[in-house]
Amino acid sequence: MCLGVPGEVVAVQDRDVATVSVAGVERQISISLLADEGVGVGDWVLVHVGFALSKIDEAEAKATLDQIEKLGQAWHDEFAAYKQSSIT
């Protein structure tokens, strides 16, 4: 299963790199696929394997995060691994 996770952009380093926060864990990702859309701080993006695939609105992001959390232990295991590789 492939899972795209909503992340909120908290910093933009340049046209290709941003820092996103997923449930309080920050990670640098590529925003190069969305370069023409003008990704900025406060935007929500759908992240998969380190790439922002699309911009989404905050309501969709929150609803998706709520649904992901309902996956139970699988989500918690994956999130623990995500936290270990975070930048903060």
PyMOL Python script that loads the backbone (N, CA, C, O; Angstrom):
from pymol import cmd

cmd.read_pdbstr("""\
ATOM      1  N   MET A   1       0.850  -1.174   0.000  1.00  0.00           N
ATOM      2  CA  MET A   1       0.000   0.000   0.000  1.00  0.00           C
ATOM      3  C   MET A   1       0.892   1.232   0.000  1.00  0.00           C
ATOM      4  O   MET A   1       1.879   1.291   0.733  1.00  0.00           O
ATOM      5  N   CYS A   2       0.551   2.197  -0.809  1.00  0.00           N
ATOM      6  CA  CYS A   2       1.236   3.487  -0.832  1.00  0.00           C
ATOM      7  C   CYS A   2       0.368   4.488  -0.092  1.00  0.00           C
ATOM      8  O   CYS A   2      -0.853   4.510  -0.245  1.00  0.00           O
ATOM      9  N   LEU A   3       1.011   5.304   0.701  1.00  0.00           N
ATOM     10  CA  LEU A   3       0.266   6.253   1.516  1.00  0.00           C
ATOM     11  C   LEU A   3       0.853   7.644   1.357  1.00  0.00           C
ATOM     12  O   LEU A   3       2.042   7.858   1.595  1.00  0.00           O
ATOM     13  N   GLY A   4       0.023   8.578   0.956  1.00  0.00           N
ATOM     14  CA  GLY A   4       0.407   9.982   0.930  1.00  0.00           C
ATOM     15  C   GLY A   4      -0.073  10.610   2.219  1.00  0.00           C
ATOM     16  O   GLY A   4      -1.227  10.428   2.607  1.00  0.00           O
ATOM     17  N   VAL A   5       0.803  11.350   2.892  1.00  0.00           N
ATOM     18  CA  VAL A   5       0.489  11.920   4.195  1.00  0.00           C
ATOM     19  C   VAL A   5       0.465  13.439   4.084  1.00  0.00           C
ATOM     20  O   VAL A   5       1.387  14.029   3.521  1.00  0.00           O
ATOM     21  N   PRO A   6      -0.585  14.084   4.617  1.00  0.00           N
ATOM     22  CA  PRO A   6      -0.633  15.536   4.591  1.00  0.00           C
ATOM     23  C   PRO A   6       0.425  16.147   5.503  1.00  0.00           C
ATOM     24  O   PRO A   6       0.614  15.713   6.639  1.00  0.00           O
ATOM     25  N   GLY A   7       1.106  17.157   4.985  1.00  0.00           N
ATOM     26  CA  GLY A   7       2.073  17.899   5.774  1.00  0.00           C
ATOM     27  C   GLY A   7       1.868  19.384   5.563  1.00  0.00           C
ATOM     28  O   GLY A   7       1.545  19.826   4.460  1.00  0.00           O
ATOM     29  N   GLU A   8       2.057  20.156   6.629  1.00  0.00           N
ATOM     30  CA  GLU A   8       1.939  21.609   6.530  1.00  0.00           C
ATOM     31  C   GLU A   8       3.321  22.206   6.286  1.00  0.00           C
ATOM     32  O   GLU A   8       4.275  21.892   6.998  1.00  0.00           O
ATOM     33  N   VAL A   9       3.420  23.055   5.294  1.00  0.00           N
ATOM     34  CA  VAL A   9       4.695  23.689   4.977  1.00  0.00           C
ATOM     35  C   VAL A   9       5.016  24.715   6.066  1.00  0.00           C
ATOM     36  O   VAL A   9       4.233  25.629   6.326  1.00  0.00           O
ATOM     37  N   VAL A  10       6.186  24.547   6.698  1.00  0.00           N
ATOM     38  CA  VAL A  10       6.599  25.475   7.756  1.00  0.00           C
ATOM     39  C   VAL A  10       7.773  26.345   7.318  1.00  0.00           C
ATOM     40  O   VAL A  10       8.062  27.356   7.959  1.00  0.00           O
ATOM     41  N   ALA A  11       8.449  25.970   6.243  1.00  0.00           N
ATOM     42  CA  ALA A  11       9.548  26.778   5.700  1.00  0.00           C
ATOM     43  C   ALA A  11       9.785  26.361   4.259  1.00  0.00           C
ATOM     44  O   ALA A  11       9.597  25.201   3.893  1.00  0.00           O
ATOM     45  N   VAL A  12      10.200  27.321   3.450  1.00  0.00           N
ATOM     46  CA  VAL A  12      10.569  27.043   2.067  1.00  0.00           C
ATOM     47  C   VAL A  12      12.021  27.475   1.909  1.00  0.00           C
ATOM     48  O   VAL A  12      12.355  28.652   2.050  1.00  0.00           O
ATOM     49  N   GLN A  13      12.878  26.498   1.613  1.00  0.00           N
ATOM     50  CA  GLN A  13      14.295  26.794   1.466  1.00  0.00           C
ATOM     51  C   GLN A  13      14.603  27.389   0.091  1.00  0.00           C
ATOM     52  O   GLN A  13      15.371  28.344  -0.022  1.00  0.00           O
ATOM     53  N   ASP A  14      14.009  26.828  -0.929  1.00  0.00           N
ATOM     54  CA  ASP A  14      14.178  27.337  -2.286  1.00  0.00           C
ATOM     55  C   ASP A  14      13.058  26.782  -3.152  1.00  0.00           C
ATOM     56  O   ASP A  14      12.098  26.207  -2.638  1.00  0.00           O
ATOM     57  N   ARG A  15      13.174  26.951  -4.442  1.00  0.00           N
ATOM     58  CA  ARG A  15      12.113  26.515  -5.369  1.00  0.00           C
ATOM     59  C   ARG A  15      11.848  25.009  -5.303  1.00  0.00           C
ATOM     60  O   ARG A  15      10.761  24.552  -5.656  1.00  0.00           O
ATOM     61  N   ASP A  16      12.842  24.243  -4.850  1.00  0.00           N
ATOM     62  CA  ASP A  16      12.726  22.787  -4.868  1.00  0.00           C
ATOM     63  C   ASP A  16      12.604  22.112  -3.502  1.00  0.00           C
ATOM     64  O   ASP A  16      12.271  20.929  -3.442  1.00  0.00           O
ATOM     65  N   VAL A  17      12.862  22.821  -2.414  1.00  0.00           N
ATOM     66  CA  VAL A  17      12.908  22.189  -1.095  1.00  0.00           C
ATOM     67  C   VAL A  17      12.099  22.988  -0.075  1.00  0.00           C
ATOM     68  O   VAL A  17      12.179  24.215  -0.016  1.00  0.00           O
ATOM     69  N   ALA A  18      11.317  22.261   0.725  1.00  0.00           N
ATOM     70  CA  ALA A  18      10.558  22.872   1.815  1.00  0.00           C
ATOM     71  C   ALA A  18      10.634  21.968   3.036  1.00  0.00           C
ATOM     72  O   ALA A  18      10.961  20.785   2.938  1.00  0.00           O
ATOM     73  N   THR A  19      10.329  22.544   4.169  1.00  0.00           N
ATOM     74  CA  THR A  19      10.197  21.763   5.399  1.00  0.00           C
ATOM     75  C   THR A  19       8.718  21.667   5.710  1.00  0.00           C
ATOM     76  O   THR A  19       8.010  22.674   5.723  1.00  0.00           O
ATOM     77  N   VAL A  20       8.250  20.438   5.963  1.00  0.00           N
ATOM     78  CA  VAL A  20       6.851  20.226   6.326  1.00  0.00           C
ATOM     79  C   VAL A  20       6.776  19.649   7.724  1.00  0.00           C
ATOM     80  O   VAL A  20       7.717  19.024   8.214  1.00  0.00           O
ATOM     81  N   SER A  21       5.636  19.873   8.351  1.00  0.00           N
ATOM     82  CA  SER A  21       5.355  19.311   9.661  1.00  0.00           C
ATOM     83  C   SER A  21       4.212  18.319   9.512  1.00  0.00           C
ATOM     84  O   SER A  21       3.145  18.652   8.995  1.00  0.00           O
ATOM     85  N   VAL A  22       4.449  17.108   9.970  1.00  0.00           N
ATOM     86  CA  VAL A  22       3.410  16.077  10.010  1.00  0.00           C
ATOM     87  C   VAL A  22       3.235  15.706  11.469  1.00  0.00           C
ATOM     88  O   VAL A  22       4.106  15.076  12.068  1.00  0.00           O
ATOM     89  N   ALA A  23       2.099  16.101  12.042  1.00  0.00           N
ATOM     90  CA  ALA A  23       1.815  15.819  13.454  1.00  0.00           C
ATOM     91  C   ALA A  23       2.956  16.278  14.360  1.00  0.00           C
ATOM     92  O   ALA A  23       3.301  15.597  15.326  1.00  0.00           O
ATOM     93  N   GLY A  24       3.540  17.434  14.046  1.00  0.00           N
ATOM     94  CA  GLY A  24       4.595  18.002  14.868  1.00  0.00           C
ATOM     95  C   GLY A  24       6.004  17.562  14.546  1.00  0.00           C
ATOM     96  O   GLY A  24       6.954  18.069  15.141  1.00  0.00           O
ATOM     97  N   VAL A  25       6.167  16.628  13.619  1.00  0.00           N
ATOM     98  CA  VAL A  25       7.496  16.165  13.216  1.00  0.00           C
ATOM     99  C   VAL A  25       7.843  16.845  11.903  1.00  0.00           C
ATOM    100  O   VAL A  25       7.068  16.805  10.947  1.00  0.00           O
ATOM    101  N   GLU A  26       9.022  17.475  11.863  1.00  0.00           N
ATOM    102  CA  GLU A  26       9.427  18.204  10.671  1.00  0.00           C
ATOM    103  C   GLU A  26      10.394  17.403   9.819  1.00  0.00           C
ATOM    104  O   GLU A  26      11.241  16.663  10.320  1.00  0.00           O
ATOM    105  N   ARG A  27      10.239  17.578   8.510  1.00  0.00           N
ATOM    106  CA  ARG A  27      11.099  16.887   7.561  1.00  0.00           C
ATOM    107  C   ARG A  27      11.221  17.726   6.297  1.00  0.00           C
ATOM    108  O   ARG A  27      10.264  18.381   5.884  1.00  0.00           O
ATOM    109  N   GLN A  28      12.401  17.705   5.686  1.00  0.00           N
ATOM    110  CA  GLN A  28      12.582  18.380   4.402  1.00  0.00           C
ATOM    111  C   GLN A  28      12.080  17.475   3.290  1.00  0.00           C
ATOM    112  O   GLN A  28      12.312  16.266   3.295  1.00  0.00           O
ATOM    113  N   ILE A  29      11.386  18.086   2.334  1.00  0.00           N
ATOM    114  CA  ILE A  29      10.848  17.353   1.190  1.00  0.00           C
ATOM    115  C   ILE A  29      11.115  18.133  -0.088  1.00  0.00           C
ATOM    116  O   ILE A  29      11.447  19.318  -0.058  1.00  0.00           O
ATOM    117  N   SER A  30      10.966  17.453  -1.190  1.00  0.00           N
ATOM    118  CA  SER A  30      11.059  18.108  -2.491  1.00  0.00           C
ATOM    119  C   SER A  30       9.695  18.685  -2.859  1.00  0.00           C
ATOM    120  O   SER A  30       8.674  18.004  -2.762  1.00  0.00           O
ATOM    121  N   ILE A  31       9.692  19.935  -3.278  1.00  0.00           N
ATOM    122  CA  ILE A  31       8.466  20.554  -3.790  1.00  0.00           C
ATOM    123  C   ILE A  31       8.606  20.854  -5.286  1.00  0.00           C
ATOM    124  O   ILE A  31       7.823  21.612  -5.858  1.00  0.00           O
ATOM    125  N   SER A  32       9.607  20.251  -5.895  1.00  0.00           N
ATOM    126  CA  SER A  32       9.885  20.533  -7.311  1.00  0.00           C
ATOM    127  C   SER A  32       8.718  20.171  -8.227  1.00  0.00           C
ATOM    128  O   SER A  32       8.534  20.810  -9.263  1.00  0.00           O
ATOM    129  N   LEU A  33       7.930  19.163  -7.869  1.00  0.00           N
ATOM    130  CA  LEU A  33       6.783  18.790  -8.704  1.00  0.00           C
ATOM    131  C   LEU A  33       5.681  19.845  -8.669  1.00  0.00           C
ATOM    132  O   LEU A  33       4.808  19.870  -9.537  1.00  0.00           O
ATOM    133  N   LEU A  34       5.729  20.720  -7.654  1.00  0.00           N
ATOM    134  CA  LEU A  34       4.710  21.762  -7.504  1.00  0.00           C
ATOM    135  C   LEU A  34       5.282  23.162  -7.718  1.00  0.00           C
ATOM    136  O   LEU A  34       4.658  24.154  -7.341  1.00  0.00           O
ATOM    137  N   ALA A  35       6.454  23.242  -8.315  1.00  0.00           N
ATOM    138  CA  ALA A  35       7.143  24.528  -8.473  1.00  0.00           C
ATOM    139  C   ALA A  35       6.271  25.577  -9.160  1.00  0.00           C
ATOM    140  O   ALA A  35       6.341  26.756  -8.811  1.00  0.00           O
ATOM    141  N   ASP A  36       5.467  25.177 -10.113  1.00  0.00           N
ATOM    142  CA  ASP A  36       4.626  26.128 -10.841  1.00  0.00           C
ATOM    143  C   ASP A  36       3.406  26.581 -10.038  1.00  0.00           C
ATOM    144  O   ASP A  36       2.717  27.520 -10.437  1.00  0.00           O
ATOM    145  N   GLU A  37       3.133  25.918  -8.906  1.00  0.00           N
ATOM    146  CA  GLU A  37       1.965  26.255  -8.093  1.00  0.00           C
ATOM    147  C   GLU A  37       2.270  27.232  -6.968  1.00  0.00           C
ATOM    148  O   GLU A  37       1.350  27.716  -6.308  1.00  0.00           O
ATOM    149  N   GLY A  38       3.533  27.528  -6.738  1.00  0.00           N
ATOM    150  CA  GLY A  38       3.873  28.497  -5.713  1.00  0.00           C
ATOM    151  C   GLY A  38       3.600  28.030  -4.295  1.00  0.00           C
ATOM    152  O   GLY A  38       2.789  28.641  -3.599  1.00  0.00           O
ATOM    153  N   VAL A  39       4.239  26.985  -3.853  1.00  0.00           N
ATOM    154  CA  VAL A  39       4.070  26.461  -2.497  1.00  0.00           C
ATOM    155  C   VAL A  39       4.686  27.434  -1.497  1.00  0.00           C
ATOM    156  O   VAL A  39       5.812  27.894  -1.687  1.00  0.00           O
ATOM    157  N   GLY A  40       3.947  27.745  -0.433  1.00  0.00           N
ATOM    158  CA  GLY A  40       4.435  28.673   0.576  1.00  0.00           C
ATOM    159  C   GLY A  40       4.132  28.205   1.988  1.00  0.00           C
ATOM    160  O   GLY A  40       3.406  27.232   2.194  1.00  0.00           O
ATOM    161  N   VAL A  41       4.699  28.912   2.955  1.00  0.00           N
ATOM    162  CA  VAL A  41       4.475  28.600   4.361  1.00  0.00           C
ATOM    163  C   VAL A  41       2.974  28.660   4.647  1.00  0.00           C
ATOM    164  O   VAL A  41       2.283  29.590   4.232  1.00  0.00           O
ATOM    165  N   GLY A  42       2.489  27.649   5.361  1.00  0.00           N
ATOM    166  CA  GLY A  42       1.067  27.557   5.689  1.00  0.00           C
ATOM    167  C   GLY A  42       0.272  26.687   4.737  1.00  0.00           C
ATOM    168  O   GLY A  42      -0.844  26.279   5.057  1.00  0.00           O
ATOM    169  N   ASP A  43       0.833  26.396   3.567  1.00  0.00           N
ATOM    170  CA  ASP A  43       0.155  25.505   2.615  1.00  0.00           C
ATOM    171  C   ASP A  43       0.214  24.076   3.142  1.00  0.00           C
ATOM    172  O   ASP A  43       1.120  23.711   3.891  1.00  0.00           O
ATOM    173  N   TRP A  44      -0.752  23.287   2.743  1.00  0.00           N
ATOM    174  CA  TRP A  44      -0.772  21.856   3.027  1.00  0.00           C
ATOM    175  C   TRP A  44      -0.479  21.116   1.738  1.00  0.00           C
ATOM    176  O   TRP A  44      -1.005  21.459   0.680  1.00  0.00           O
ATOM    177  N   VAL A  45       0.370  20.092   1.832  1.00  0.00           N
ATOM    178  CA  VAL A  45       0.704  19.279   0.666  1.00  0.00           C
ATOM    179  C   VAL A  45       0.569  17.807   1.021  1.00  0.00           C
ATOM    180  O   VAL A  45       0.691  17.420   2.183  1.00  0.00           O
ATOM    181  N   LEU A  46       0.318  17.005   0.013  1.00  0.00           N
ATOM    182  CA  LEU A  46       0.265  15.562   0.174  1.00  0.00           C
ATOM    183  C   LEU A  46       1.659  15.024  -0.134  1.00  0.00           C
ATOM    184  O   LEU A  46       2.159  15.187  -1.247  1.00  0.00           O
ATOM    185  N   VAL A  47       2.287  14.382   0.853  1.00  0.00           N
ATOM    186  CA  VAL A  47       3.679  13.948   0.754  1.00  0.00           C
ATOM    187  C   VAL A  47       3.745  12.431   0.598  1.00  0.00           C
ATOM    188  O   VAL A  47       3.091  11.684   1.325  1.00  0.00           O
ATOM    189  N   HIS A  48       4.552  11.998  -0.371  1.00  0.00           N
ATOM    190  CA  HIS A  48       4.800  10.565  -0.566  1.00  0.00           C
ATOM    191  C   HIS A  48       6.275  10.404  -0.900  1.00  0.00           C
ATOM    192  O   HIS A  48       6.782  11.048  -1.818  1.00  0.00           O
ATOM    193  N   VAL A  49       6.955   9.555  -0.165  1.00  0.00           N
ATOM    194  CA  VAL A  49       8.387   9.261  -0.301  1.00  0.00           C
ATOM    195  C   VAL A  49       9.247  10.508  -0.523  1.00  0.00           C
ATOM    196  O   VAL A  49      10.129  10.530  -1.383  1.00  0.00           O
ATOM    197  N   GLY A  50       8.969  11.544   0.273  1.00  0.00           N
ATOM    198  CA  GLY A  50       9.791  12.728   0.245  1.00  0.00           C
ATOM    199  C   GLY A  50       9.461  13.751  -0.817  1.00  0.00           C
ATOM    200  O   GLY A  50      10.198  14.723  -0.988  1.00  0.00           O
ATOM    201  N   PHE A  51       8.362  13.552  -1.539  1.00  0.00           N
ATOM    202  CA  PHE A  51       7.942  14.490  -2.578  1.00  0.00           C
ATOM    203  C   PHE A  51       6.535  15.001  -2.293  1.00  0.00           C
ATOM    204  O   PHE A  51       5.650  14.228  -1.927  1.00  0.00           O
ATOM    205  N   ALA A  52       6.334  16.293  -2.459  1.00  0.00           N
ATOM    206  CA  ALA A  52       4.985  16.857  -2.405  1.00  0.00           C
ATOM    207  C   ALA A  52       4.325  16.565  -3.746  1.00  0.00           C
ATOM    208  O   ALA A  52       4.803  16.996  -4.795  1.00  0.00           O
ATOM    209  N   LEU A  53       3.221  15.828  -3.694  1.00  0.00           N
ATOM    210  CA  LEU A  53       2.541  15.435  -4.930  1.00  0.00           C
ATOM    211  C   LEU A  53       1.457  16.412  -5.349  1.00  0.00           C
ATOM    212  O   LEU A  53       1.204  16.594  -6.540  1.00  0.00           O
ATOM    213  N   SER A  54       0.809  17.049  -4.361  1.00  0.00           N
ATOM    214  CA  SER A  54      -0.251  18.002  -4.669  1.00  0.00           C
ATOM    215  C   SER A  54      -0.494  18.895  -3.468  1.00  0.00           C
ATOM    216  O   SER A  54      -0.178  18.543  -2.331  1.00  0.00           O
ATOM    217  N   LYS A  55      -1.062  20.058  -3.746  1.00  0.00           N
ATOM    218  CA  LYS A  55      -1.510  20.937  -2.673  1.00  0.00           C
ATOM    219  C   LYS A  55      -2.931  20.512  -2.307  1.00  0.00           C
ATOM    220  O   LYS A  55      -3.730  20.156  -3.173  1.00  0.00           O
ATOM    221  N   ILE A  56      -3.229  20.556  -1.008  1.00  0.00           N
ATOM    222  CA  ILE A  56      -4.579  20.247  -0.534  1.00  0.00           C
ATOM    223  C   ILE A  56      -4.981  21.323   0.462  1.00  0.00           C
ATOM    224  O   ILE A  56      -4.127  22.029   1.000  1.00  0.00           O
ATOM    225  N   ASP A  57      -6.288  21.449   0.709  1.00  0.00           N
ATOM    226  CA  ASP A  57      -6.698  22.451   1.687  1.00  0.00           C
ATOM    227  C   ASP A  57      -6.632  21.869   3.098  1.00  0.00           C
ATOM    228  O   ASP A  57      -6.537  20.656   3.283  1.00  0.00           O
ATOM    229  N   GLU A  58      -6.683  22.755   4.082  1.00  0.00           N
ATOM    230  CA  GLU A  58      -6.513  22.339   5.473  1.00  0.00           C
ATOM    231  C   GLU A  58      -7.587  21.349   5.923  1.00  0.00           C
ATOM    232  O   GLU A  58      -7.288  20.409   6.660  1.00  0.00           O
ATOM    233  N   ALA A  59      -8.819  21.546   5.496  1.00  0.00           N
ATOM    234  CA  ALA A  59      -9.905  20.638   5.891  1.00  0.00           C
ATOM    235  C   ALA A  59      -9.645  19.224   5.374  1.00  0.00           C
ATOM    236  O   ALA A  59      -9.840  18.248   6.098  1.00  0.00           O
ATOM    237  N   GLU A  60      -9.205  19.120   4.120  1.00  0.00           N
ATOM    238  CA  GLU A  60      -8.888  17.807   3.555  1.00  0.00           C
ATOM    239  C   GLU A  60      -7.704  17.179   4.285  1.00  0.00           C
ATOM    240  O   GLU A  60      -7.687  15.974   4.533  1.00  0.00           O
ATOM    241  N   ALA A  61      -6.713  18.006   4.626  1.00  0.00           N
ATOM    242  CA  ALA A  61      -5.544  17.504   5.347  1.00  0.00           C
ATOM    243  C   ALA A  61      -5.949  16.930   6.697  1.00  0.00           C
ATOM    244  O   ALA A  61      -5.537  15.825   7.051  1.00  0.00           O
ATOM    245  N   LYS A  62      -6.746  17.667   7.444  1.00  0.00           N
ATOM    246  CA  LYS A  62      -7.168  17.207   8.777  1.00  0.00           C
ATOM    247  C   LYS A  62      -8.017  15.944   8.672  1.00  0.00           C
ATOM    248  O   LYS A  62      -7.844  15.017   9.464  1.00  0.00           O
ATOM    249  N   ALA A  63      -8.926  15.896   7.708  1.00  0.00           N
ATOM    250  CA  ALA A  63      -9.767  14.710   7.531  1.00  0.00           C
ATOM    251  C   ALA A  63      -8.923  13.493   7.162  1.00  0.00           C
ATOM    252  O   ALA A  63      -9.171  12.392   7.654  1.00  0.00           O
ATOM    253  N   THR A  64      -7.935  13.684   6.308  1.00  0.00           N
ATOM    254  CA  THR A  64      -7.055  12.591   5.911  1.00  0.00           C
ATOM    255  C   THR A  64      -6.230  12.102   7.092  1.00  0.00           C
ATOM    256  O   THR A  64      -6.094  10.895   7.295  1.00  0.00           O
ATOM    257  N   LEU A  65      -5.673  13.032   7.878  1.00  0.00           N
ATOM    258  CA  LEU A  65      -4.902  12.638   9.061  1.00  0.00           C
ATOM    259  C   LEU A  65      -5.764  11.863  10.055  1.00  0.00           C
ATOM    260  O   LEU A  65      -5.301  10.897  10.661  1.00  0.00           O
ATOM    261  N   ASP A  66      -7.020  12.288  10.221  1.00  0.00           N
ATOM    262  CA  ASP A  66      -7.935  11.561  11.107  1.00  0.00           C
ATOM    263  C   ASP A  66      -8.163  10.133  10.609  1.00  0.00           C
ATOM    264  O   ASP A  66      -8.167   9.189  11.399  1.00  0.00           O
ATOM    265  N   GLN A  67      -8.352   9.981   9.300  1.00  0.00           N
ATOM    266  CA  GLN A  67      -8.570   8.649   8.736  1.00  0.00           C
ATOM    267  C   GLN A  67      -7.322   7.778   8.850  1.00  0.00           C
ATOM    268  O   GLN A  67      -7.414   6.587   9.148  1.00  0.00           O
ATOM    269  N   ILE A  68      -6.160   8.376   8.610  1.00  0.00           N
ATOM    270  CA  ILE A  68      -4.909   7.625   8.718  1.00  0.00           C
ATOM    271  C   ILE A  68      -4.713   7.116  10.138  1.00  0.00           C
ATOM    272  O   ILE A  68      -4.303   5.974  10.343  1.00  0.00           O
ATOM    273  N   GLU A  69      -5.008   7.965  11.116  1.00  0.00           N
ATOM    274  CA  GLU A  69      -4.829   7.555  12.507  1.00  0.00           C
ATOM    275  C   GLU A  69      -5.709   6.355  12.856  1.00  0.00           C
ATOM    276  O   GLU A  69      -5.362   5.567  13.736  1.00  0.00           O
ATOM    277  N   LYS A  70      -6.823   6.215  12.184  1.00  0.00           N
ATOM    278  CA  LYS A  70      -7.726   5.082  12.427  1.00  0.00           C
ATOM    279  C   LYS A  70      -7.139   3.758  11.929  1.00  0.00           C
ATOM    280  O   LYS A  70      -7.696   2.694  12.198  1.00  0.00           O
ATOM    281  N   LEU A  71      -6.011   3.821  11.200  1.00  0.00           N
ATOM    282  CA  LEU A  71      -5.349   2.583  10.767  1.00  0.00           C
ATOM    283  C   LEU A  71      -4.780   1.817  11.958  1.00  0.00           C
ATOM    284  O   LEU A  71      -4.447   0.638  11.843  1.00  0.00           O
ATOM    285  N   GLY A  72      -4.672   2.486  13.086  1.00  0.00           N
ATOM    286  CA  GLY A  72      -4.232   1.811  14.306  1.00  0.00           C
ATOM    287  C   GLY A  72      -2.739   1.610  14.374  1.00  0.00           C
ATOM    288  O   GLY A  72      -1.964   2.507  14.042  1.00  0.00           O
ATOM    289  N   GLN A  73      -2.337   0.428  14.806  1.00  0.00           N
ATOM    290  CA  GLN A  73      -0.931   0.144  15.084  1.00  0.00           C
ATOM    291  C   GLN A  73      -0.034   0.317  13.865  1.00  0.00           C
ATOM    292  O   GLN A  73       1.113   0.743  14.002  1.00  0.00           O
ATOM    293  N   ALA A  74      -0.530   0.000  12.688  1.00  0.00           N
ATOM    294  CA  ALA A  74       0.279   0.163  11.478  1.00  0.00           C
ATOM    295  C   ALA A  74       0.695   1.622  11.316  1.00  0.00           C
ATOM    296  O   ALA A  74       1.846   1.904  10.982  1.00  0.00           O
ATOM    297  N   TRP A  75      -0.225   2.546  11.549  1.00  0.00           N
ATOM    298  CA  TRP A  75       0.096   3.974  11.461  1.00  0.00           C
ATOM    299  C   TRP A  75       1.097   4.362  12.542  1.00  0.00           C
ATOM    300  O   TRP A  75       2.053   5.087  12.267  1.00  0.00           O
ATOM    301  N   HIS A  76       0.890   3.893  13.752  1.00  0.00           N
ATOM    302  CA  HIS A  76       1.790   4.255  14.840  1.00  0.00           C
ATOM    303  C   HIS A  76       3.204   3.724  14.599  1.00  0.00           C
ATOM    304  O   HIS A  76       4.182   4.403  14.914  1.00  0.00           O
ATOM    305  N   ASP A  77       3.317   2.537  14.053  1.00  0.00           N
ATOM    306  CA  ASP A  77       4.636   1.981  13.719  1.00  0.00           C
ATOM    307  C   ASP A  77       5.315   2.815  12.635  1.00  0.00           C
ATOM    308  O   ASP A  77       6.498   3.140  12.736  1.00  0.00           O
ATOM    309  N   GLU A  78       4.560   3.153  11.610  1.00  0.00           N
ATOM    310  CA  GLU A  78       5.110   3.950  10.516  1.00  0.00           C
ATOM    311  C   GLU A  78       5.496   5.345  11.000  1.00  0.00           C
ATOM    312  O   GLU A  78       6.538   5.874  10.614  1.00  0.00           O
ATOM    313  N   PHE A  79       4.659   5.933  11.841  1.00  0.00           N
ATOM    314  CA  PHE A  79       4.943   7.273  12.353  1.00  0.00           C
ATOM    315  C   PHE A  79       6.176   7.261  13.256  1.00  0.00           C
ATOM    316  O   PHE A  79       6.945   8.222  13.252  1.00  0.00           O
ATOM    317  N   ALA A  80       6.374   6.207  14.017  1.00  0.00           N
ATOM    318  CA  ALA A  80       7.573   6.091  14.856  1.00  0.00           C
ATOM    319  C   ALA A  80       8.828   6.087  13.982  1.00  0.00           C
ATOM    320  O   ALA A  80       9.821   6.733  14.317  1.00  0.00           O
ATOM    321  N   ALA A  81       8.784   5.367  12.873  1.00  0.00           N
ATOM    322  CA  ALA A  81       9.924   5.349  11.940  1.00  0.00           C
ATOM    323  C   ALA A  81      10.122   6.728  11.324  1.00  0.00           C
ATOM    324  O   ALA A  81      11.254   7.176  11.140  1.00  0.00           O
ATOM    325  N   TYR A  82       9.030   7.392  11.010  1.00  0.00           N
ATOM    326  CA  TYR A  82       9.082   8.743  10.436  1.00  0.00           C
ATOM    327  C   TYR A  82       9.756   9.701  11.418  1.00  0.00           C
ATOM    328  O   TYR A  82      10.606  10.500  11.025  1.00  0.00           O
ATOM    329  N   LYS A  83       9.379   9.622  12.683  1.00  0.00           N
ATOM    330  CA  LYS A  83       9.958  10.508  13.697  1.00  0.00           C
ATOM    331  C   LYS A  83      11.468  10.280  13.839  1.00  0.00           C
ATOM    332  O   LYS A  83      12.219  11.235  14.040  1.00  0.00           O
ATOM    333  N   GLN A  84      11.914   9.038  13.738  1.00  0.00           N
ATOM    334  CA  GLN A  84      13.334   8.737  13.880  1.00  0.00           C
ATOM    335  C   GLN A  84      14.154   9.356  12.765  1.00  0.00           C
ATOM    336  O   GLN A  84      15.335   9.646  12.959  1.00  0.00           O
ATOM    337  N   SER A  85      13.560   9.564  11.610  1.00  0.00           N
ATOM    338  CA  SER A  85      14.312  10.128  10.487  1.00  0.00           C
ATOM    339  C   SER A  85      14.018  11.616  10.279  1.00  0.00           C
ATOM    340  O   SER A  85      14.352  12.176   9.236  1.00  0.00           O
ATOM    341  N   SER A  86      13.396  12.251  11.269  1.00  0.00           N
ATOM    342  CA  SER A  86      13.046  13.670  11.127  1.00  0.00           C
ATOM    343  C   SER A  86      14.263  14.564  11.277  1.00  0.00           C
ATOM    344  O   SER A  86      15.333  14.117  11.691  1.00  0.00           O
ATOM    345  N   ILE A  87      14.084  15.839  10.934  1.00  0.00           N
ATOM    346  CA  ILE A  87      15.203  16.782  11.003  1.00  0.00           C
ATOM    347  C   ILE A  87      15.224  17.550  12.316  1.00  0.00           C
ATOM    348  O   ILE A  87      16.180  18.280  12.582  1.00  0.00           O
ATOM    349  N   THR A  88      14.192  17.404  13.145  1.00  0.00           N
ATOM    350  CA  THR A  88      14.207  18.111  14.434  1.00  0.00           C
ATOM    351  C   THR A  88      14.151  17.145  15.576  1.00  0.00           C
ATOM    352  O   THR A  88      14.155  17.558  16.735  1.00  0.00           O
TER     353      THR A  88
END
""", "prot")
cmd.dss("prot")
cmd.show_as("cartoon", "prot")
cmd.util.cbc("prot")
cmd.orient("prot")
